[in-house]
Amino acid sequence: MTRPRQLHLNAFLMGCGHHEAAWRLPESDPFANVDLGHWTELAQIAERGSFDSLFLADGPALLGHARYRPGASLEPTILLTALAAVTSHIGLIATASTTYNDPYNLARRFASLDHISGGRAGWNIVTTASRAAARNFGLDDKPSHRERYRRAAEFTDVSLALWDSWEDGAQVGDKTAGVFADQAKIHPIDYQGDYFQVAGPLNVPRSPQGRPLLVQAGSSEDGREFAARYAEAVFTAQQTLVEAQEFYADMKARARRIGRNPDEIKILPGLVPFVGSTEAEARALEDELEDLIVPEYSLLQLSNVLEIPVSELALDEPLPESVTLRSESGRPPVEGAQSRYRLIVDLARRDSLTVRQLIGRLGGGRGHRTFAGTPEQVADTIQEWAESGAADGFNVMPAVLPSGLELFTEHVVPVLRQRGLFRHDYSGITLRDHYNLPRPASRHSRPLERAVGGALRWGHGVDRATHRLRGGVAGTDCYPWAWSAVHRGAGAVAWAADGAGDRVRPCLRQLPGGCPGGDRARLDPAAVGPGVPGREAGRRGVPGVARHPRVPPPQGTGQRPRRRGATSARRLALGLGRTGRGPDEPEGIYLVRRGTPPVR
């Protein structure tokens, strides 16, 4: 086993909880789905626990059967916009379908959410497998599995182009000259594809993260290929450690094969934790919920996934042989949720379950792994999976809300912190900061701008209380949302440390555009922080420090000329210089502060 980096935790929130019978508990509010106060409470609990993000599932159809379970839901991007106003750090991830939306409107919604939240938006990309959704959009049935993923790929390509249609620094706001924007930095996309024809540009300028964090949740062959190409986080359902290890290794390998950094695709299996002061107490809650399951509802849900009539499912018998044979055929078993079909069939076969036992196992998380135990036992299983190459973090799915989230936050999170597996507080301000992901440069940015942008993590080293850069000189005002706009393209000179970090050398020359003046923050090579290694940037085709020619060493060092390489961008980190730059001040990247921070 290897020691993992600090884990990522996402709070997957769903009404009264993920267990289908949670709404029937005496403590539960069956109408919580449409109560903003309920969602506010959940978001603030998760933020107290320094969760990376919270996540809302969604589909354009009534969930399940309204007779047996609350199925109404608020539109997630609107709900998350409200939650952005009552939180300050936690990421906000909404599900939206590529089958039943159009790219322009959806790209605009997510860019707006990213602006409103200060860079905390994420998009969970789904293709929507239900027939009920199809019939809400004039279709008799859902498109085929392959067709949905083809459309999803084109949809995502269009969205990415729209988010890139405004370069950083396009908004000038020059009152004297009467120039609001640099038109040369706003680009039509003129996309012509099989599914979409979109002119662009987007009517929302480039957002704090450049674009929302992209999440994907399908584990079929098509889903894995899609995730390897686009996803920065993958929510997955895995029942066993061996299966999770296979999925983890496969996704990292697929990302590597297409030239992506495998560390920049985070794998988060779902976990439904039942937490008690003793293992018996935790199992008692699990049993209580199982006793409240309404079999008629569970059979309807199971028949929808398996795509067979309910009449073929006998409660006290195994799954029909036809279902098992379809799973073993090597062909796609259904046109709906293929990976979930196989997970359910494998679970029933592996544990020799009757249909009644199977719906009991699925009631907590619809195929996601459930675990009952003390806080230490829950932390043990999380640690085991993380250290065994099965997860970069977990999609935490409380069976009952809000109590299950409170128990996890107040009792499991402290154990993970004591073991060095999870953060004590937020160190960044954007969702990409939390997931340790770089801010992507616009495809229209000039090469040197992309190189600088790739070397920095936006918001690194920001003091939570003051929102200023840590290590700054007293009296200097430099806010991340101000300088971030400048390090993307305003005038600056870049230097980088050598391998030992004890001297500096020129790395990038003056960027185009000049320095408009104002307070400046300097990149201090002594304060080492996260970044993209130069060789890695070159391997990904980013024109950056790895491809610059050799430069002479500082005079009198006796060193040979060397290429600006792997340590250069890696060692760039933020420190604060004086306002302006005096003649005796060491050279570096000077980031110009413009404007004032937004009201929070």
KOLRO-55248 format. One record per residue (C-alpha): residue number from 1; x, y, z; residue in one letter. Coordinates in pm, 1 decimal. Last residue first. Layout:
BEGIN
resi;xx;yy;zz;resn
NUM;X;Y;Z;A
...
end
This chain:
BEGIN
resi;xx;yy;zz;resn
600;-1879.6;3889.5;-7.5;R
599;-1843.6;4219.2;-192.4;V
598;-1607.1;4184.7;-484.9;P
597;-1243.0;4280.3;-447.2;P
596;-1134.3;4617.6;-587.2;T
595;-986.0;4716.4;-920.9;G
594;-647.6;4627.4;-1059.9;R
593;-352.4;4461.8;-888.8;R
592;-56.0;4401.1;-1119.0;V
591;126.9;4073.8;-1102.4;L
590;503.1;4098.8;-1106.2;Y
589;675.0;3779.3;-1212.2;I
588;1028.1;3801.7;-1079.6;G
587;1322.0;4037.1;-1045.0;E
586;1486.2;4096.7;-712.7;P
585;1428.2;4448.3;-573.2;E
584;1728.5;4678.1;-576.3;D
583;1599.5;4911.2;-848.8;P
582;1255.1;4936.2;-690.2;G
581;949.5;4747.9;-805.5;R
580;595.2;4873.4;-752.0;G
579;418.3;4813.4;-425.3;T
578;661.0;4585.7;-249.5;R
577;673.0;4213.3;-321.6;G
576;431.7;3942.8;-212.3;L
575;501.0;3573.2;-247.2;G
574;338.3;3322.3;-478.6;L
573;502.3;3014.5;-618.7;A
572;704.9;2914.7;-925.5;L
571;897.8;2601.9;-836.5;R
570;716.7;2361.4;-1067.7;R
569;744.6;2600.6;-1360.2;A
568;1122.6;2588.7;-1355.7;S
567;1192.3;2246.1;-1209.9;T
566;1105.5;2063.0;-1530.4;A
565;1301.7;2268.0;-1776.0;G
564;1454.5;2595.3;-1875.4;R
563;1735.1;2439.8;-2070.9;R
562;2080.7;2465.0;-1926.8;R
561;2398.4;2659.9;-1992.6;P
560;2680.5;2512.1;-1786.9;R
559;2743.5;2635.1;-1435.0;Q
558;3062.0;2812.8;-1326.4;G
557;2856.9;3040.3;-1101.8;T
556;3041.2;3363.7;-1184.5;G
555;2774.0;3508.7;-1407.2;Q
554;2423.6;3364.0;-1374.0;P
553;2376.3;3075.2;-1618.8;P
552;2332.7;3131.2;-1993.2;P
551;2001.4;3028.9;-2151.6;V
550;1904.9;2716.6;-2344.4;R
549;1605.5;2745.0;-2570.8;P
548;1242.9;2741.3;-2445.5;H
547;1041.9;2422.4;-2489.6;R
546;1000.9;2324.0;-2126.2;A
545;910.6;2679.1;-2025.0;V
544;582.0;2680.5;-2205.8;G
543;396.2;2612.8;-2528.2;P
542;145.1;2360.2;-2390.9;V
541;172.6;2042.8;-2599.6;G
540;87.9;1809.5;-2314.3;R
539;445.3;1680.5;-2316.1;R
538;572.8;2037.3;-2295.5;G
537;363.6;2113.5;-1989.3;A
536;485.5;1790.1;-1830.3;E
535;843.6;1882.5;-1899.9;R
534;782.9;2222.3;-1739.4;G
533;624.1;2084.4;-1425.9;P
532;271.9;2221.9;-1367.5;V
531;236.5;2402.3;-1036.9;G
530;201.4;2362.9;-665.0;P
529;402.3;2580.3;-426.8;G
528;762.2;2654.4;-333.6;V
527;814.0;2974.6;-143.1;A
526;1176.5;3047.1;-233.9;A
525;1082.7;3110.1;-597.6;P
524;885.6;3421.4;-494.7;D
523;634.5;3528.8;-756.6;L
522;593.4;3903.5;-707.3;R
521;266.5;4084.9;-632.3;A
520;227.1;4430.4;-776.9;R
519;23.9;4735.0;-683.8;D
518;-69.1;4962.3;-971.5;G
517;59.6;5013.7;-1323.8;G
516;-70.3;4917.4;-1668.3;P
515;221.3;4680.0;-1725.9;C
514;285.3;4606.8;-2091.2;G
513;61.4;4426.6;-2335.8;G
512;276.2;4142.2;-2451.8;P
511;458.0;3943.0;-2182.3;L
510;810.4;4044.4;-2093.4;Q
509;1042.8;3745.7;-2104.2;R
508;989.0;3402.5;-1961.4;L
507;1238.2;3197.5;-1759.0;C
506;1507.4;3433.9;-1638.5;P
505;1721.3;3280.2;-1363.1;R
504;1686.1;3263.2;-987.1;V
503;1907.0;3130.2;-711.8;R
502;1876.0;2897.9;-411.9;D
501;1591.9;2669.0;-528.6;G
500;1819.8;2368.7;-561.7;A
499;1686.6;2273.3;-905.2;G
498;1701.7;2630.9;-1036.8;D
497;1440.1;2885.1;-948.6;A
496;1226.6;3053.2;-1209.8;A
495;1184.9;3404.6;-1344.5;W
494;887.7;3556.4;-1521.6;A
493;855.4;3918.7;-1631.4;V
492;505.8;4062.1;-1638.1;A
491;271.8;4271.1;-1850.5;G
490;-88.9;4158.1;-1843.5;A
489;-181.7;3810.7;-1965.0;G
488;-315.2;3552.3;-1726.4;R
487;-105.3;3681.3;-1437.3;H
486;-321.2;3993.1;-1454.9;V
485;-670.1;3853.9;-1414.9;A
484;-551.6;3644.6;-1122.6;S
483;-410.4;3958.7;-963.4;W
482;-753.7;4097.5;-882.5;A
481;-942.1;3784.3;-783.1;W
480;-643.5;3684.7;-572.1;P
479;-630.9;4009.9;-374.2;Y
478;-318.9;4218.7;-336.8;C
477;-324.8;4516.4;-100.4;D
476;10.3;4596.9;55.7;T
475;24.4;4760.0;398.7;G
474;221.8;4488.0;565.8;A
473;436.5;4286.3;326.6;V
472;272.6;3964.0;216.9;G
471;353.9;3617.0;342.5;G
470;3.3;3489.0;274.8;R
469;-179.9;3650.4;-15.8;L
468;-488.6;3836.6;94.0;R
467;-844.3;3703.6;137.2;H
466;-836.5;3854.0;488.8;T
465;-978.0;3564.3;691.3;A
464;-901.5;3280.3;451.9;R
463;-542.6;3383.4;381.1;D
462;-458.3;3295.7;23.4;V
461;-149.8;3084.7;-47.9;G
460;-270.3;2944.2;-379.2;H
459;-565.5;3143.6;-519.2;G
458;-518.5;3036.5;-881.3;W
457;-270.6;2753.3;-914.9;R
456;17.1;2873.3;-1125.0;L
455;249.2;2719.7;-1382.5;A
454;-22.9;2658.2;-1639.5;G
453;-123.0;3024.4;-1643.1;G
452;237.3;3133.7;-1701.1;V
451;278.3;2896.3;-1995.0;A
450;-61.8;2980.8;-2138.4;R
449;22.0;3350.9;-2128.9;E
448;351.4;3282.7;-2301.4;L
447;174.3;3095.8;-2582.8;P
446;-89.0;3360.3;-2654.4;R
445;-439.3;3282.4;-2532.2;S
444;-698.4;3172.6;-2786.8;H
443;-735.7;2819.0;-2650.9;R
442;-818.4;2980.4;-2317.1;S
441;-598.1;2866.1;-2032.3;A
440;-715.9;2601.0;-1790.4;P
439;-690.3;2677.8;-1416.4;R
438;-487.5;2400.0;-1267.3;P
437;-634.6;2122.7;-1050.6;L
436;-568.2;2058.9;-683.0;N
435;-928.5;1945.2;-623.9;Y
434;-981.0;2223.9;-368.6;H
433;-805.4;2481.5;-586.6;D
432;-1019.0;2380.8;-884.3;R
431;-1330.5;2448.1;-675.9;L
430;-1202.1;2797.9;-610.6;T
429;-1092.9;2974.0;-290.4;I
428;-781.1;2795.6;-177.1;G
427;-632.6;2655.1;144.5;S
426;-962.0;2536.9;292.3;Y
425;-936.8;2404.4;645.9;D
424;-822.4;2098.6;838.3;H
423;-755.8;1904.1;518.1;R
422;-796.3;1528.5;493.7;F
421;-582.6;1215.1;515.8;L
420;-334.9;1321.3;783.6;G
419;-455.2;1051.9;1022.9;R
418;-589.6;1308.7;1268.3;Q
417;-773.2;1473.7;979.2;R
416;-943.0;1147.2;879.8;L
415;-1052.0;1098.2;1241.8;V
414;-1187.0;1455.8;1255.1;P
413;-1386.2;1393.3;930.5;V
412;-1554.1;1080.9;1072.1;V
411;-1710.3;1231.5;1386.6;H
410;-1851.3;1580.9;1330.7;E
409;-1873.5;1579.3;952.0;T
408;-1994.9;1220.2;919.4;F
407;-2248.2;1258.9;1199.4;L
406;-2373.5;1590.9;1059.8;E
405;-2408.7;1443.6;710.3;L
404;-2613.4;1152.1;843.4;G
403;-2835.4;1382.6;1052.3;S
402;-2929.4;1617.6;765.0;P
401;-3023.8;1402.6;588.2;L
400;-3046.9;1022.4;606.3;V
399;-2851.4;769.1;398.5;A
398;-2559.0;1008.2;367.4;P
397;-2389.3;982.6;25.1;M
396;-2019.8;1073.8;47.2;V
395;-1859.0;1074.7;-298.6;N
394;-1512.4;967.6;-195.7;F
393;-1148.6;1056.5;-255.8;G
392;-859.1;975.8;-484.6;D
391;-979.9;615.8;-490.3;A
390;-886.6;252.1;-550.7;A
389;-506.9;251.5;-534.0;G
388;-484.2;53.5;-211.1;S
387;-407.5;350.7;14.2;E
386;-735.2;523.0;-73.2;A
385;-941.2;205.0;-38.7;W
384;-791.0;120.2;299.9;E
383;-820.2;479.1;425.0;Q
382;-1191.9;499.0;346.4;I
381;-1246.0;157.1;506.0;T
380;-1061.9;263.7;821.2;D
379;-1238.2;602.7;839.7;A
378;-1573.7;420.9;848.0;V
377;-1437.6;190.5;1118.8;Q
376;-1308.6;485.5;1322.3;E
375;-1641.0;668.0;1294.6;P
374;-1818.9;352.2;1413.7;T
373;-1978.7;115.2;1166.5;G
372;-2216.2;56.8;875.5;A
371;-2097.6;59.6;514.3;F
370;-2292.9;93.4;190.1;T
369;-2136.6;72.7;-155.4;R
368;-2325.5;241.1;-437.8;H
367;-2581.1;26.2;-616.1;G
366;-2894.6;236.6;-568.8;R
365;-2755.4;390.9;-248.8;G
364;-2942.7;272.8;56.1;G
363;-3227.8;77.7;-103.1;G
362;-2996.9;-132.0;-323.0;L
361;-2912.4;-386.7;-53.2;R
360;-3280.0;-425.1;44.8;G
359;-3373.6;-447.0;-322.7;I
358;-3128.5;-737.2;-354.0;L
357;-3257.3;-923.6;-50.4;Q
356;-3610.7;-919.3;-188.7;R
355;-3484.3;-1015.7;-537.7;V
354;-3303.0;-1312.4;-387.1;T
353;-2932.8;-1274.8;-334.5;L
352;-2655.2;-1523.8;-409.1;S
351;-2382.6;-1280.2;-291.3;D
350;-2181.9;-1280.1;-616.2;R
349;-2489.5;-1326.9;-838.6;R
348;-2695.7;-1044.1;-691.2;A
347;-2397.3;-806.4;-680.7;L
346;-2289.3;-893.3;-1036.6;D
345;-2643.1;-833.1;-1166.4;V
344;-2664.9;-496.7;-990.0;I
343;-2321.4;-381.2;-1108.4;L
342;-2391.7;-496.4;-1464.0;R
341;-2714.7;-296.0;-1486.5;Y
340;-2546.4;7.4;-1326.0;R
339;-2276.3;2.4;-1594.5;S
338;-2534.4;-17.6;-1873.7;Q
337;-2769.5;260.1;-1760.8;A
336;-3013.9;265.0;-2053.8;G
335;-2974.0;89.0;-2389.1;E
334;-2954.1;-250.1;-2218.6;V
333;-2726.5;-555.5;-2204.4;P
332;-2449.5;-410.7;-2424.3;P
331;-2298.2;-721.5;-2586.0;R
330;-2050.5;-952.3;-2411.5;G
329;-2329.8;-1202.5;-2349.9;S
328;-2268.9;-1236.1;-1976.3;E
327;-2501.2;-952.3;-1866.7;S
326;-2773.5;-1071.0;-2103.4;R
325;-2742.9;-1422.3;-1962.2;L
324;-2790.6;-1293.5;-1607.4;T
323;-3108.3;-1105.5;-1699.1;V
322;-3248.6;-1404.6;-1890.8;S
321;-3189.5;-1624.2;-1585.7;E
320;-3443.3;-1422.4;-1388.4;P
319;-3304.8;-1262.3;-1071.6;L
318;-3312.2;-1494.7;-773.8;P
317;-3639.7;-1591.1;-603.1;E
316;-3820.4;-1457.8;-297.2;D
315;-3943.0;-1131.1;-445.9;L
314;-4036.8;-1264.2;-790.3;A
313;-3936.7;-1026.4;-1071.3;L
312;-4077.6;-1115.1;-1414.5;E
311;-4405.5;-930.7;-1344.8;S
310;-4210.5;-606.7;-1302.5;V
309;-4148.2;-612.1;-1678.0;P
308;-3782.7;-604.6;-1792.8;I
307;-3550.2;-312.6;-1865.6;E
306;-3302.1;-408.1;-1591.4;L
305;-3281.9;-47.1;-1471.4;V
304;-3656.6;13.0;-1502.4;N
303;-3741.6;-325.4;-1345.8;S
302;-3529.5;-239.1;-1042.3;L
301;-3705.4;93.6;-987.9;Q
300;-4051.7;-61.7;-1019.4;L
299;-3951.5;-344.2;-784.9;L
298;-3827.5;-94.3;-527.5;S
297;-4155.2;98.6;-535.5;Y
296;-4370.6;-211.7;-487.1;E
295;-4136.9;-338.1;-215.4;P
294;-4195.7;-33.1;10.8;V
293;-3878.0;-6.9;220.2;I
292;-3938.3;76.4;587.2;L
291;-3774.2;-243.1;719.2;D
290;-3457.3;-152.5;529.2;E
289;-3449.1;181.6;708.4;L
288;-3463.6;21.5;1050.3;E
287;-3198.4;-233.1;951.8;D
286;-2951.1;39.8;851.2;E
285;-3024.2;230.5;1171.5;L
284;-2965.9;-85.8;1377.5;A
283;-2643.0;-149.5;1186.1;R
282;-2500.6;182.4;1304.8;A
281;-2602.0;116.1;1665.6;E
280;-2449.0;-231.8;1654.6;A
279;-2121.1;-90.7;1517.8;E
278;-2103.7;141.6;1814.0;T
277;-2121.9;521.4;1840.6;S
276;-2300.6;503.6;1506.2;G
275;-2235.5;597.3;1143.6;V
274;-2420.8;449.2;845.8;F
273;-2203.1;553.1;551.9;P
272;-2323.4;540.1;188.5;V
271;-2001.0;554.6;-14.9;L
270;-1972.2;652.2;-382.4;G
269;-1638.2;610.9;-555.3;P
268;-1438.2;930.1;-625.5;L
267;-1173.2;913.1;-900.1;I
266;-990.7;1241.8;-971.7;K
265;-869.9;1310.8;-1326.7;I
264;-581.9;1558.9;-1316.2;E
263;-339.7;1313.6;-1159.2;D
262;-362.9;1108.3;-1480.0;P
261;-196.4;1395.1;-1673.3;N
260;-359.3;1375.6;-2014.8;R
259;-186.5;1257.0;-2330.9;G
258;-454.6;1029.1;-2472.7;I
257;-291.4;716.1;-2332.3;R
256;-240.8;873.7;-1989.0;R
255;-613.2;939.8;-1947.1;A
254;-694.9;581.5;-2045.1;R
253;-435.2;448.8;-1798.7;A
252;-574.6;659.3;-1511.0;K
251;-926.5;539.4;-1590.6;M
250;-821.1;174.2;-1607.6;D
249;-621.2;187.1;-1284.2;A
248;-914.7;337.8;-1093.5;Y
247;-1169.1;97.3;-1245.0;F
246;-957.2;-206.3;-1164.4;E
245;-889.8;-82.1;-810.1;Q
244;-1261.5;-21.1;-755.4;A
243;-1348.4;-371.3;-873.3;E
242;-1088.8;-521.6;-638.1;V
241;-1210.1;-309.0;-345.3;L
240;-1568.2;-421.3;-393.2;T
239;-1903.8;-255.4;-466.0;Q
238;-1801.8;21.9;-704.2;Q
237;-2028.0;311.3;-807.0;A
236;-1842.4;599.8;-974.4;T
235;-1816.8;977.5;-958.1;F
234;-1537.9;1087.6;-1191.5;V
233;-1353.1;1418.1;-1153.0;A
232;-1165.7;1615.9;-1418.3;E
231;-1370.4;1462.0;-1696.3;A
230;-1320.6;1531.0;-2068.4;Y
229;-1129.3;1265.7;-2263.4;R
228;-1090.1;994.2;-2001.2;A
227;-1448.8;1054.0;-1890.6;A
226;-1585.5;1003.2;-2242.8;F
225;-1387.7;683.7;-2288.3;E
224;-1508.6;557.2;-1952.3;R
223;-1870.6;641.2;-2030.5;G
222;-1861.0;465.0;-2366.5;D
221;-1720.6;152.2;-2198.8;E
220;-1975.5;183.2;-1918.9;S
219;-1877.2;361.1;-1596.7;S
218;-2085.7;679.6;-1623.3;G
217;-2051.7;957.4;-1362.1;A
216;-1876.3;1253.2;-1521.1;Q
215;-1747.2;1577.7;-1370.8;V
214;-1610.3;1889.5;-1542.7;L
213;-1493.4;2177.9;-1320.9;L
212;-1645.1;2497.6;-1456.2;P
211;-1447.9;2704.6;-1709.0;R
210;-1176.0;2965.4;-1686.2;G
209;-1204.9;2922.9;-1309.7;Q
208;-1296.6;3289.4;-1248.4;P
207;-1525.7;3308.6;-1553.8;S
206;-1451.0;3420.9;-1908.0;R
205;-1711.1;3676.5;-2013.2;P
204;-2080.3;3585.9;-2046.8;V
203;-2256.9;3641.8;-2380.6;N
202;-2085.3;3340.7;-2534.1;L
201;-1929.1;3399.7;-2875.7;P
200;-2084.8;3226.7;-3056.4;G
199;-2193.7;3085.3;-3392.5;A
198;-2336.3;2747.2;-3290.0;V
197;-2443.6;2467.5;-3522.6;Q
196;-2513.4;2153.3;-3322.8;F
195;-2582.1;1782.9;-3373.7;Y
194;-2359.2;1664.6;-3658.4;D
193;-2124.1;1958.6;-3622.4;G
192;-2065.6;2315.5;-3736.5;Q
191;-1914.1;2546.4;-3476.6;Y
190;-1857.0;2909.1;-3574.1;D
189;-1671.2;2978.9;-3245.9;I
188;-1689.5;3358.3;-3250.8;P
187;-1400.0;3517.8;-3061.5;H
186;-1361.0;3796.1;-2806.6;I
185;-995.9;3891.0;-2746.1;K
184;-961.1;4104.5;-3060.3;A
183;-1268.4;4298.1;-2947.0;Q
182;-1075.6;4439.0;-2651.6;D
181;-1358.1;4545.5;-2424.1;A
180;-1502.1;4859.2;-2263.9;F
179;-1328.0;5126.6;-2470.0;V
178;-1438.7;5486.4;-2415.2;G
177;-1078.4;5604.3;-2410.1;A
176;-1112.4;5767.4;-2069.7;T
175;-1347.0;5501.7;-1933.5;K
174;-1113.8;5211.8;-2012.3;D
173;-1313.6;4910.6;-1894.1;G
172;-1071.5;4659.0;-2045.1;V
171;-1276.7;4339.5;-2056.8;Q
170;-1088.6;4095.0;-2279.1;A
169;-831.4;4039.3;-2005.1;G
168;-875.1;3663.5;-2004.8;D
167;-995.4;3555.2;-2345.3;E
166;-1364.4;3531.2;-2422.5;W
165;-1459.4;3252.9;-2661.8;S
164;-1296.5;2997.2;-2431.7;D
163;-1618.9;2922.7;-2242.6;W
162;-1796.0;2892.3;-2579.1;L
161;-1535.5;2652.0;-2717.2;A
160;-1562.7;2434.8;-2406.5;L
159;-1941.5;2427.1;-2438.8;S
158;-1922.7;2329.8;-2807.8;V
157;-1681.5;2045.1;-2731.7;D
156;-1906.5;1930.8;-2446.4;T
155;-2213.1;1911.4;-2671.5;F
154;-2011.9;1726.4;-2936.4;E
153;-1902.3;1465.7;-2682.8;A
152;-2251.1;1440.2;-2531.6;A
151;-2407.5;1389.7;-2877.2;R
150;-2178.9;1094.2;-2942.5;R
149;-2252.3;966.8;-2590.3;Y
148;-2626.7;973.2;-2644.6;R
147;-2593.3;796.9;-2980.6;E
146;-2391.6;514.4;-2827.1;R
145;-2654.6;452.7;-2558.3;H
144;-2940.9;467.3;-2805.8;S
143;-3181.1;761.0;-2798.1;P
142;-3452.6;748.2;-2530.3;K
141;-3803.8;649.9;-2637.0;D
140;-4113.5;798.9;-2796.7;D
139;-3953.1;1141.1;-2821.4;L
138;-4129.9;1478.8;-2788.5;G
137;-3912.3;1619.1;-2511.5;F
136;-4096.8;1500.1;-2200.5;N
135;-4115.8;1152.1;-2353.4;R
134;-3737.6;1130.6;-2352.8;A
133;-3724.8;1206.0;-1980.0;A
132;-3963.8;920.6;-1900.7;A
131;-3755.0;684.2;-2115.3;R
130;-3465.9;725.4;-1872.8;S
129;-3095.2;710.2;-1959.3;A
128;-2989.5;1070.9;-1919.2;T
127;-2661.8;1166.2;-2099.6;T
126;-2491.9;1308.5;-1791.1;V
125;-2222.4;1571.5;-1739.3;I
124;-2175.4;1678.4;-1376.1;N
123;-2089.3;2045.6;-1414.2;W
122;-1886.5;2230.7;-1149.7;G
121;-1901.7;2585.3;-1016.5;A
120;-1686.8;2734.3;-737.6;R
119;-1513.5;3030.6;-904.3;G
118;-1646.9;3333.4;-717.7;G
117;-1995.5;3188.6;-669.6;S
116;-2170.6;3441.9;-894.6;I
115;-1904.9;3418.7;-1165.8;H
114;-1901.6;3037.1;-1169.5;D
113;-2281.3;3027.4;-1162.8;L
112;-2293.5;3258.6;-1464.6;S
111;-2045.3;3041.6;-1654.2;A
110;-2262.9;2740.8;-1567.3;F
109;-2582.0;2901.9;-1693.4;R
108;-2416.4;3037.9;-2010.8;R
107;-2271.8;2699.1;-2100.4;A
106;-2621.4;2552.4;-2054.2;L
105;-2789.2;2810.8;-2276.2;N
104;-2532.8;2775.5;-2553.3;Y
103;-2498.7;2396.7;-2535.6;P
102;-2863.9;2298.7;-2582.8;D
101;-3035.6;2076.0;-2327.6;N
100;-3213.7;1738.5;-2327.0;Y
99;-2941.9;1495.6;-2435.4;T
98;-2646.7;1676.8;-2277.1;T
97;-2811.8;1650.3;-1936.3;S
96;-2723.6;1869.3;-1639.8;A
95;-2601.5;1774.2;-1292.8;T
94;-2487.6;2055.1;-1064.4;A
93;-2162.7;2087.5;-869.7;I
92;-2107.5;2366.8;-615.3;L
91;-1763.5;2383.4;-454.2;G
90;-1736.2;2482.3;-87.1;I
89;-1564.8;2811.7;-10.3;H
88;-1796.4;3101.6;77.9;S
87;-2143.3;2971.3;156.8;T
86;-2480.5;3145.0;199.1;V
85;-2486.0;3332.3;-134.2;A
84;-2353.9;3036.4;-332.6;A
83;-2646.6;2834.5;-196.3;L
82;-2893.5;3049.3;-392.8;A
81;-2694.2;2998.1;-712.5;T
80;-2680.5;2628.0;-625.5;L
79;-3061.2;2611.0;-625.4;L
78;-3081.5;2781.1;-965.8;I
77;-2815.5;2548.4;-1111.1;T
76;-2994.8;2249.0;-956.1;P
75;-3355.9;2295.2;-1078.8;E
74;-3561.7;2208.0;-770.2;L
73;-3671.4;1848.0;-724.3;S
72;-3994.6;1649.5;-705.3;A
71;-3966.4;1275.8;-640.7;G
70;-4064.2;1232.3;-277.2;P
69;-4117.1;853.3;-244.7;R
68;-4395.9;594.7;-278.1;Y
67;-4684.2;756.5;-465.6;R
66;-4447.1;989.4;-654.1;A
65;-4297.9;696.9;-847.8;H
64;-3933.1;733.0;-943.6;G
63;-3794.0;1081.5;-1001.6;L
62;-4023.4;1303.5;-1209.4;L
61;-3848.8;1389.1;-1534.0;A
60;-3575.2;1622.7;-1659.1;P
59;-3303.3;1458.1;-1447.5;G
58;-3094.6;1582.3;-1157.8;D
57;-2820.3;1498.2;-912.0;A
56;-2689.1;1769.1;-680.0;L
55;-2327.9;1778.5;-561.6;F
54;-2143.5;1941.8;-277.0;L
53;-1776.8;2024.2;-298.0;S
52;-1431.4;1995.4;-148.1;D
51;-1572.3;1923.0;196.0;F
50;-1426.7;2153.7;461.7;S
49;-1640.0;1991.8;739.1;G
48;-1793.2;2327.9;818.6;R
47;-1861.2;2355.2;444.0;E
46;-2060.3;2030.3;452.1;A
45;-2271.5;2156.6;742.6;I
44;-2325.2;2488.5;561.5;Q
43;-2445.0;2317.8;245.3;A
42;-2683.7;2091.8;437.8;L
41;-2836.8;2382.3;632.7;E
40;-2885.0;2584.6;316.1;T
39;-3051.2;2287.5;147.6;W
38;-3302.6;2255.8;431.1;H
37;-3369.2;2631.6;439.1;G
36;-3434.4;2626.5;64.9;L
35;-3724.0;2383.4;117.2;D
34;-3829.8;2209.5;-205.7;V
33;-3685.9;1864.6;-137.3;N
32;-3746.4;1900.3;239.0;A
31;-4116.1;1809.1;204.9;F
30;-4087.1;1468.8;375.2;P
29;-3918.0;1631.5;676.4;D
28;-3735.1;1348.2;850.3;S
27;-3697.9;1284.9;1224.1;E
26;-3982.3;1031.3;1244.0;P
25;-3824.6;825.1;961.9;L
24;-4043.3;783.5;652.1;R
23;-3840.8;1023.0;432.5;W
22;-3536.9;797.3;467.7;A
21;-3714.3;508.1;289.6;A
20;-3529.8;542.8;-44.0;E
19;-3199.2;575.2;135.5;H
18;-3007.8;861.6;-18.7;H
17;-3122.1;1125.7;225.1;G
16;-3417.6;1353.4;301.0;C
15;-3365.0;1545.3;-24.0;G
14;-3048.6;1425.3;-200.1;M
13;-2702.2;1561.8;-130.9;L
12;-2377.0;1411.2;-261.1;F
11;-2113.9;1565.9;-35.0;A
10;-1778.3;1544.1;-215.3;N
9;-1463.3;1455.4;-25.3;L
8;-1113.4;1475.6;-173.7;H
7;-835.0;1289.8;3.2;L
6;-492.4;1416.6;100.1;Q
5;-226.7;1240.3;-100.0;R
4;-222.1;868.5;-61.4;P
3;36.3;662.7;133.3;R
2;113.1;354.7;-70.7;T
1;0.0;0.0;0.0;M
end
